[in-house]
Amino acid sequence: KFDEYVSKYYEMRKRKGVTRIDARNLLQRRPNYYGMMMVHTGDADGLVSGLTQHYPETIRPALQIIKPRPGISVVAGMYMLVFKKDVRFITDATVNFDPTPEQLADIAILTAEKVRSFDIEPRIAMLSFSNFGSTQHPSAQKMARAAELVKRRAPDLMVDGEMMADTAVAPEILETLYPFSSLKGGANVLVCPDLQSANIAQKLLAKLGGAESVGPILLGMRKPVYLLIPGNEVADIVNVTAMAVRDAQEPAENAPPPAIKPPQLTTVYE
């Protein structure tokens, strides 16, 4: 299969500066590329990788070879945080450094789609340091705009913002101070304004908050690709492998795209 994979990868990337010799060297020396080609050609149902590499080196071949689902404009990394009595989801903690309001809306819709696949109804908060216009700052306004876009593109979703994290997860704050909010019962999906804040929050909740963290779960891909990070433990590997098996039984590439506006995918990893 090696020569077949080399030829197919070369055909995919020959107008991206890749020669046939480059293709052969990549597949010989980087197992991620070989594994991605196995998934791409159908010789494998999914892939779990990345434990010994930095995340950009793992996601890059995924975007180049597996690619996002048709109609998907952005991919994102979601974590499932399992507490003793509750489950929360946080995004985007791994892919988009500083997403625009449009990208944040797409990320929220993709995340909601995934959450519903677990038979959980998403309640989405667009997080900020401001509550519903209390601070007039571009970062807060970005999240308010993203919430508006989600409501417009997916009116069946419960979503609101911008709001602070404690407001989002405390129904009593919403009911007492912001009874006008469309978010009822507290949020179980937390959409952060950028990768930095989501990544920091996820790690603190996992290490100090007592949550079992499952992920990252890469959203929007054509086939199951789960990318570990250095420092993941055995339990992390088992969890994401189970997720990959689950996804392989319900192929994402056959699913209709969610209500996402389809501009050209742009990411620094591609």
Contacts in CASP RR format, 6 or more apart in sequence:
PFRMAT RR
TARGET T0000
AUTHOR 0000-0000-0000
METHOD contacts of the structure
MODEL  1
KFDEYVSKYYEMRKRKGVTRIDARNLLQRRPNYYGMMMVHTGDADGLVSG
LTQHYPETIRPALQIIKPRPGISVVAGMYMLVFKKDVRFITDATVNFDPT
PEQLADIAILTAEKVRSFDIEPRIAMLSFSNFGSTQHPSAQKMARAAELV
KRRAPDLMVDGEMMADTAVAPEILETLYPFSSLKGGANVLVCPDLQSANI
AQKLLAKLGGAESVGPILLGMRKPVYLLIPGNEVADIVNVTAMAVRDAQE
PAENAPPPAIKPPQLTTVYE
1 38 0 8 1.000
1 41 0 8 1.000
1 43 0 8 1.000
2 27 0 8 1.000
2 34 0 8 1.000
4 41 0 8 1.000
5 27 0 8 1.000
5 34 0 8 1.000
5 37 0 8 1.000
5 38 0 8 1.000
5 41 0 8 1.000
6 20 0 8 1.000
6 23 0 8 1.000
6 24 0 8 1.000
6 27 0 8 1.000
7 23 0 8 1.000
8 37 0 8 1.000
8 40 0 8 1.000
8 41 0 8 1.000
9 18 0 8 1.000
9 23 0 8 1.000
9 26 0 8 1.000
9 27 0 8 1.000
9 33 0 8 1.000
9 37 0 8 1.000
9 65 0 8 1.000
10 18 0 8 1.000
10 19 0 8 1.000
10 20 0 8 1.000
10 23 0 8 1.000
12 64 0 8 1.000
12 65 0 8 1.000
13 23 0 8 1.000
13 64 0 8 1.000
16 64 0 8 1.000
18 26 0 8 1.000
26 33 0 8 1.000
27 33 0 8 1.000
27 34 0 8 1.000
27 37 0 8 1.000
30 61 0 8 1.000
31 49 0 8 1.000
32 49 0 8 1.000
32 50 0 8 1.000
32 53 0 8 1.000
32 57 0 8 1.000
32 58 0 8 1.000
32 61 0 8 1.000
33 61 0 8 1.000
33 65 0 8 1.000
35 44 0 8 1.000
35 47 0 8 1.000
35 49 0 8 1.000
36 47 0 8 1.000
36 61 0 8 1.000
36 62 0 8 1.000
36 64 0 8 1.000
36 65 0 8 1.000
36 66 0 8 1.000
36 225 0 8 1.000
37 65 0 8 1.000
38 44 0 8 1.000
38 47 0 8 1.000
39 45 0 8 1.000
39 46 0 8 1.000
39 47 0 8 1.000
39 65 0 8 1.000
39 66 0 8 1.000
39 223 0 8 1.000
39 224 0 8 1.000
39 225 0 8 1.000
40 65 0 8 1.000
40 66 0 8 1.000
40 223 0 8 1.000
45 223 0 8 1.000
45 224 0 8 1.000
45 245 0 8 1.000
45 248 0 8 1.000
46 223 0 8 1.000
46 224 0 8 1.000
46 225 0 8 1.000
46 226 0 8 1.000
46 244 0 8 1.000
46 247 0 8 1.000
46 248 0 8 1.000
47 62 0 8 1.000
47 224 0 8 1.000
47 225 0 8 1.000
47 226 0 8 1.000
47 244 0 8 1.000
48 226 0 8 1.000
48 228 0 8 1.000
48 237 0 8 1.000
48 240 0 8 1.000
48 241 0 8 1.000
48 244 0 8 1.000
49 58 0 8 1.000
49 226 0 8 1.000
49 227 0 8 1.000
49 228 0 8 1.000
50 57 0 8 1.000
50 58 0 8 1.000
50 227 0 8 1.000
50 228 0 8 1.000
50 229 0 8 1.000
50 230 0 8 1.000
51 228 0 8 1.000
51 229 0 8 1.000
51 230 0 8 1.000
51 231 0 8 1.000
51 232 0 8 1.000
51 237 0 8 1.000
52 230 0 8 1.000
53 230 0 8 1.000
54 230 0 8 1.000
55 94 0 8 1.000
55 227 0 8 1.000
55 229 0 8 1.000
56 269 0 8 1.000
58 227 0 8 1.000
58 228 0 8 1.000
59 94 0 8 1.000
59 95 0 8 1.000
59 218 0 8 1.000
59 227 0 8 1.000
59 269 0 8 1.000
60 269 0 8 1.000
60 270 0 8 1.000
62 218 0 8 1.000
62 221 0 8 1.000
62 225 0 8 1.000
62 227 0 8 1.000
63 75 0 8 1.000
63 267 0 8 1.000
63 269 0 8 1.000
63 270 0 8 1.000
64 270 0 8 1.000
66 221 0 8 1.000
66 222 0 8 1.000
66 223 0 8 1.000
66 225 0 8 1.000
67 221 0 8 1.000
67 222 0 8 1.000
68 74 0 8 1.000
68 75 0 8 1.000
68 220 0 8 1.000
68 221 0 8 1.000
68 222 0 8 1.000
68 265 0 8 1.000
69 220 0 8 1.000
69 221 0 8 1.000
69 222 0 8 1.000
69 252 0 8 1.000
69 253 0 8 1.000
69 255 0 8 1.000
69 257 0 8 1.000
70 222 0 8 1.000
70 253 0 8 1.000
70 257 0 8 1.000
71 257 0 8 1.000
71 260 0 8 1.000
71 262 0 8 1.000
72 106 0 8 1.000
72 110 0 8 1.000
72 220 0 8 1.000
72 257 0 8 1.000
72 260 0 8 1.000
72 262 0 8 1.000
72 265 0 8 1.000
73 103 0 8 1.000
73 106 0 8 1.000
73 260 0 8 1.000
73 261 0 8 1.000
73 262 0 8 1.000
73 263 0 8 1.000
73 264 0 8 1.000
73 265 0 8 1.000
74 96 0 8 1.000
74 99 0 8 1.000
74 103 0 8 1.000
74 106 0 8 1.000
74 107 0 8 1.000
74 110 0 8 1.000
74 260 0 8 1.000
74 265 0 8 1.000
74 267 0 8 1.000
75 95 0 8 1.000
75 110 0 8 1.000
75 218 0 8 1.000
75 219 0 8 1.000
75 220 0 8 1.000
75 221 0 8 1.000
75 265 0 8 1.000
75 267 0 8 1.000
76 91 0 8 1.000
76 92 0 8 1.000
76 94 0 8 1.000
76 95 0 8 1.000
76 96 0 8 1.000
76 106 0 8 1.000
76 107 0 8 1.000
76 110 0 8 1.000
76 111 0 8 1.000
76 218 0 8 1.000
76 219 0 8 1.000
76 220 0 8 1.000
77 91 0 8 1.000
77 92 0 8 1.000
77 93 0 8 1.000
77 94 0 8 1.000
77 95 0 8 1.000
77 216 0 8 1.000
77 217 0 8 1.000
77 218 0 8 1.000
77 219 0 8 1.000
78 89 0 8 1.000
78 90 0 8 1.000
78 91 0 8 1.000
78 92 0 8 1.000
78 93 0 8 1.000
78 111 0 8 1.000
78 114 0 8 1.000
78 215 0 8 1.000
78 216 0 8 1.000
78 217 0 8 1.000
78 219 0 8 1.000
79 89 0 8 1.000
79 90 0 8 1.000
79 91 0 8 1.000
79 93 0 8 1.000
79 202 0 8 1.000
79 206 0 8 1.000
79 213 0 8 1.000
79 214 0 8 1.000
79 215 0 8 1.000
79 216 0 8 1.000
79 217 0 8 1.000
80 87 0 8 1.000
80 88 0 8 1.000
80 89 0 8 1.000
80 213 0 8 1.000
80 214 0 8 1.000
80 215 0 8 1.000
80 217 0 8 1.000
81 87 0 8 1.000
81 88 0 8 1.000
81 89 0 8 1.000
81 90 0 8 1.000
81 202 0 8 1.000
81 205 0 8 1.000
81 206 0 8 1.000
81 211 0 8 1.000
81 212 0 8 1.000
81 213 0 8 1.000
81 214 0 8 1.000
82 211 0 8 1.000
82 212 0 8 1.000
82 213 0 8 1.000
82 214 0 8 1.000
83 210 0 8 1.000
83 211 0 8 1.000
83 212 0 8 1.000
86 188 0 8 1.000
87 120 0 8 1.000
87 188 0 8 1.000
88 169 0 8 1.000
88 187 0 8 1.000
88 188 0 8 1.000
88 189 0 8 1.000
88 190 0 8 1.000
88 205 0 8 1.000
88 211 0 8 1.000
89 111 0 8 1.000
89 114 0 8 1.000
89 115 0 8 1.000
89 122 0 8 1.000
89 188 0 8 1.000
89 189 0 8 1.000
89 190 0 8 1.000
90 189 0 8 1.000
90 190 0 8 1.000
90 192 0 8 1.000
90 198 0 8 1.000
90 201 0 8 1.000
90 202 0 8 1.000
90 205 0 8 1.000
91 107 0 8 1.000
91 108 0 8 1.000
91 111 0 8 1.000
91 189 0 8 1.000
91 190 0 8 1.000
91 191 0 8 1.000
91 192 0 8 1.000
91 198 0 8 1.000
91 219 0 8 1.000
92 99 0 8 1.000
92 107 0 8 1.000
92 191 0 8 1.000
92 192 0 8 1.000
92 195 0 8 1.000
92 198 0 8 1.000
93 192 0 8 1.000
93 195 0 8 1.000
93 198 0 8 1.000
93 199 0 8 1.000
93 201 0 8 1.000
93 202 0 8 1.000
93 216 0 8 1.000
94 195 0 8 1.000
94 199 0 8 1.000
94 216 0 8 1.000
94 218 0 8 1.000
94 227 0 8 1.000
94 229 0 8 1.000
95 195 0 8 1.000
95 218 0 8 1.000
95 267 0 8 1.000
95 269 0 8 1.000
96 103 0 8 1.000
96 107 0 8 1.000
96 194 0 8 1.000
96 195 0 8 1.000
96 267 0 8 1.000
97 194 0 8 1.000
97 195 0 8 1.000
97 196 0 8 1.000
97 268 0 8 1.000
98 194 0 8 1.000
98 195 0 8 1.000
99 107 0 8 1.000
99 193 0 8 1.000
99 194 0 8 1.000
100 142 0 8 1.000
101 142 0 8 1.000
101 143 0 8 1.000
101 145 0 8 1.000
101 146 0 8 1.000
101 149 0 8 1.000
102 146 0 8 1.000
102 149 0 8 1.000
102 261 0 8 1.000
102 263 0 8 1.000
104 126 0 8 1.000
104 142 0 8 1.000
104 143 0 8 1.000
104 146 0 8 1.000
104 149 0 8 1.000
104 191 0 8 1.000
104 193 0 8 1.000
105 146 0 8 1.000
105 149 0 8 1.000
105 150 0 8 1.000
105 153 0 8 1.000
106 260 0 8 1.000
106 261 0 8 1.000
107 191 0 8 1.000
107 219 0 8 1.000
108 124 0 8 1.000
108 126 0 8 1.000
108 146 0 8 1.000
108 150 0 8 1.000
108 157 0 8 1.000
108 159 0 8 1.000
108 189 0 8 1.000
108 191 0 8 1.000
109 150 0 8 1.000
109 153 0 8 1.000
109 154 0 8 1.000
109 157 0 8 1.000
109 258 0 8 1.000
109 259 0 8 1.000
109 260 0 8 1.000
110 219 0 8 1.000
110 220 0 8 1.000
110 258 0 8 1.000
110 260 0 8 1.000
111 122 0 8 1.000
111 124 0 8 1.000
111 189 0 8 1.000
111 191 0 8 1.000
111 219 0 8 1.000
112 122 0 8 1.000
112 124 0 8 1.000
112 154 0 8 1.000
112 157 0 8 1.000
112 189 0 8 1.000
112 258 0 8 1.000
113 219 0 8 1.000
113 258 0 8 1.000
114 217 0 8 1.000
114 219 0 8 1.000
115 121 0 8 1.000
115 122 0 8 1.000
115 188 0 8 1.000
115 189 0 8 1.000
116 122 0 8 1.000
117 250 0 8 1.000
120 188 0 8 1.000
121 158 0 8 1.000
122 157 0 8 1.000
122 158 0 8 1.000
122 188 0 8 1.000
122 189 0 8 1.000
123 158 0 8 1.000
123 159 0 8 1.000
123 183 0 8 1.000
123 184 0 8 1.000
123 185 0 8 1.000
123 186 0 8 1.000
123 187 0 8 1.000
123 188 0 8 1.000
123 189 0 8 1.000
124 150 0 8 1.000
124 157 0 8 1.000
124 158 0 8 1.000
124 159 0 8 1.000
124 160 0 8 1.000
124 183 0 8 1.000
124 187 0 8 1.000
124 189 0 8 1.000
124 191 0 8 1.000
125 159 0 8 1.000
125 160 0 8 1.000
125 161 0 8 1.000
125 163 0 8 1.000
125 165 0 8 1.000
125 167 0 8 1.000
125 168 0 8 1.000
125 169 0 8 1.000
125 183 0 8 1.000
125 186 0 8 1.000
125 187 0 8 1.000
125 189 0 8 1.000
125 190 0 8 1.000
125 191 0 8 1.000
126 143 0 8 1.000
126 144 0 8 1.000
126 146 0 8 1.000
126 147 0 8 1.000
126 150 0 8 1.000
126 159 0 8 1.000
126 160 0 8 1.000
126 161 0 8 1.000
126 162 0 8 1.000
126 163 0 8 1.000
126 191 0 8 1.000
127 143 0 8 1.000
127 162 0 8 1.000
127 163 0 8 1.000
127 164 0 8 1.000
127 165 0 8 1.000
127 168 0 8 1.000
127 190 0 8 1.000
127 191 0 8 1.000
127 192 0 8 1.000
127 193 0 8 1.000
127 197 0 8 1.000
128 135 0 8 1.000
128 139 0 8 1.000
128 140 0 8 1.000
128 143 0 8 1.000
128 144 0 8 1.000
128 161 0 8 1.000
128 162 0 8 1.000
128 163 0 8 1.000
128 164 0 8 1.000
128 193 0 8 1.000
129 135 0 8 1.000
129 137 0 8 1.000
129 139 0 8 1.000
129 140 0 8 1.000
129 164 0 8 1.000
130 137 0 8 1.000
130 140 0 8 1.000
130 143 0 8 1.000
130 162 0 8 1.000
130 163 0 8 1.000
130 164 0 8 1.000
131 162 0 8 1.000
131 163 0 8 1.000
131 164 0 8 1.000
131 167 0 8 1.000
131 177 0 8 1.000
131 178 0 8 1.000
132 144 0 8 1.000
132 161 0 8 1.000
132 162 0 8 1.000
132 163 0 8 1.000
132 178 0 8 1.000
132 181 0 8 1.000
133 140 0 8 1.000
133 144 0 8 1.000
133 162 0 8 1.000
139 193 0 8 1.000
140 162 0 8 1.000
141 162 0 8 1.000
142 162 0 8 1.000
142 193 0 8 1.000
143 161 0 8 1.000
143 162 0 8 1.000
143 191 0 8 1.000
143 193 0 8 1.000
144 161 0 8 1.000
144 162 0 8 1.000
146 191 0 8 1.000
147 159 0 8 1.000
147 160 0 8 1.000
147 161 0 8 1.000
147 162 0 8 1.000
150 157 0 8 1.000
150 159 0 8 1.000
151 157 0 8 1.000
151 159 0 8 1.000
151 182 0 8 1.000
153 259 0 8 1.000
153 260 0 8 1.000
153 261 0 8 1.000
154 258 0 8 1.000
154 259 0 8 1.000
158 182 0 8 1.000
158 183 0 8 1.000
158 184 0 8 1.000
159 182 0 8 1.000
159 183 0 8 1.000
160 181 0 8 1.000
160 182 0 8 1.000
160 183 0 8 1.000
161 181 0 8 1.000
161 183 0 8 1.000
163 178 0 8 1.000
163 181 0 8 1.000
163 183 0 8 1.000
165 190 0 8 1.000
165 201 0 8 1.000
166 173 0 8 1.000
167 173 0 8 1.000
167 174 0 8 1.000
167 177 0 8 1.000
167 178 0 8 1.000
168 183 0 8 1.000
168 186 0 8 1.000
168 187 0 8 1.000
168 190 0 8 1.000
169 186 0 8 1.000
169 187 0 8 1.000
169 190 0 8 1.000
170 186 0 8 1.000
171 184 0 8 1.000
171 185 0 8 1.000
171 186 0 8 1.000
174 181 0 8 1.000
174 183 0 8 1.000
174 184 0 8 1.000
174 185 0 8 1.000
174 186 0 8 1.000
190 198 0 8 1.000
190 201 0 8 1.000
192 198 0 8 1.000
192 201 0 8 1.000
202 213 0 8 1.000
205 211 0 8 1.000
205 213 0 8 1.000
206 212 0 8 1.000
206 213 0 8 1.000
212 235 0 8 1.000
212 239 0 8 1.000
213 236 0 8 1.000
214 236 0 8 1.000
214 239 0 8 1.000
214 240 0 8 1.000
214 243 0 8 1.000
215 226 0 8 1.000
215 236 0 8 1.000
215 239 0 8 1.000
215 240 0 8 1.000
215 243 0 8 1.000
216 226 0 8 1.000
216 227 0 8 1.000
216 229 0 8 1.000
217 226 0 8 1.000
217 240 0 8 1.000
217 243 0 8 1.000
218 225 0 8 1.000
218 226 0 8 1.000
218 227 0 8 1.000
220 252 0 8 1.000
221 252 0 8 1.000
222 252 0 8 1.000
222 253 0 8 1.000
223 248 0 8 1.000
223 251 0 8 1.000
223 252 0 8 1.000
223 253 0 8 1.000
224 243 0 8 1.000
224 244 0 8 1.000
224 247 0 8 1.000
224 248 0 8 1.000
224 252 0 8 1.000
225 244 0 8 1.000
226 240 0 8 1.000
226 241 0 8 1.000
226 243 0 8 1.000
226 244 0 8 1.000
228 236 0 8 1.000
228 237 0 8 1.000
228 240 0 8 1.000
END
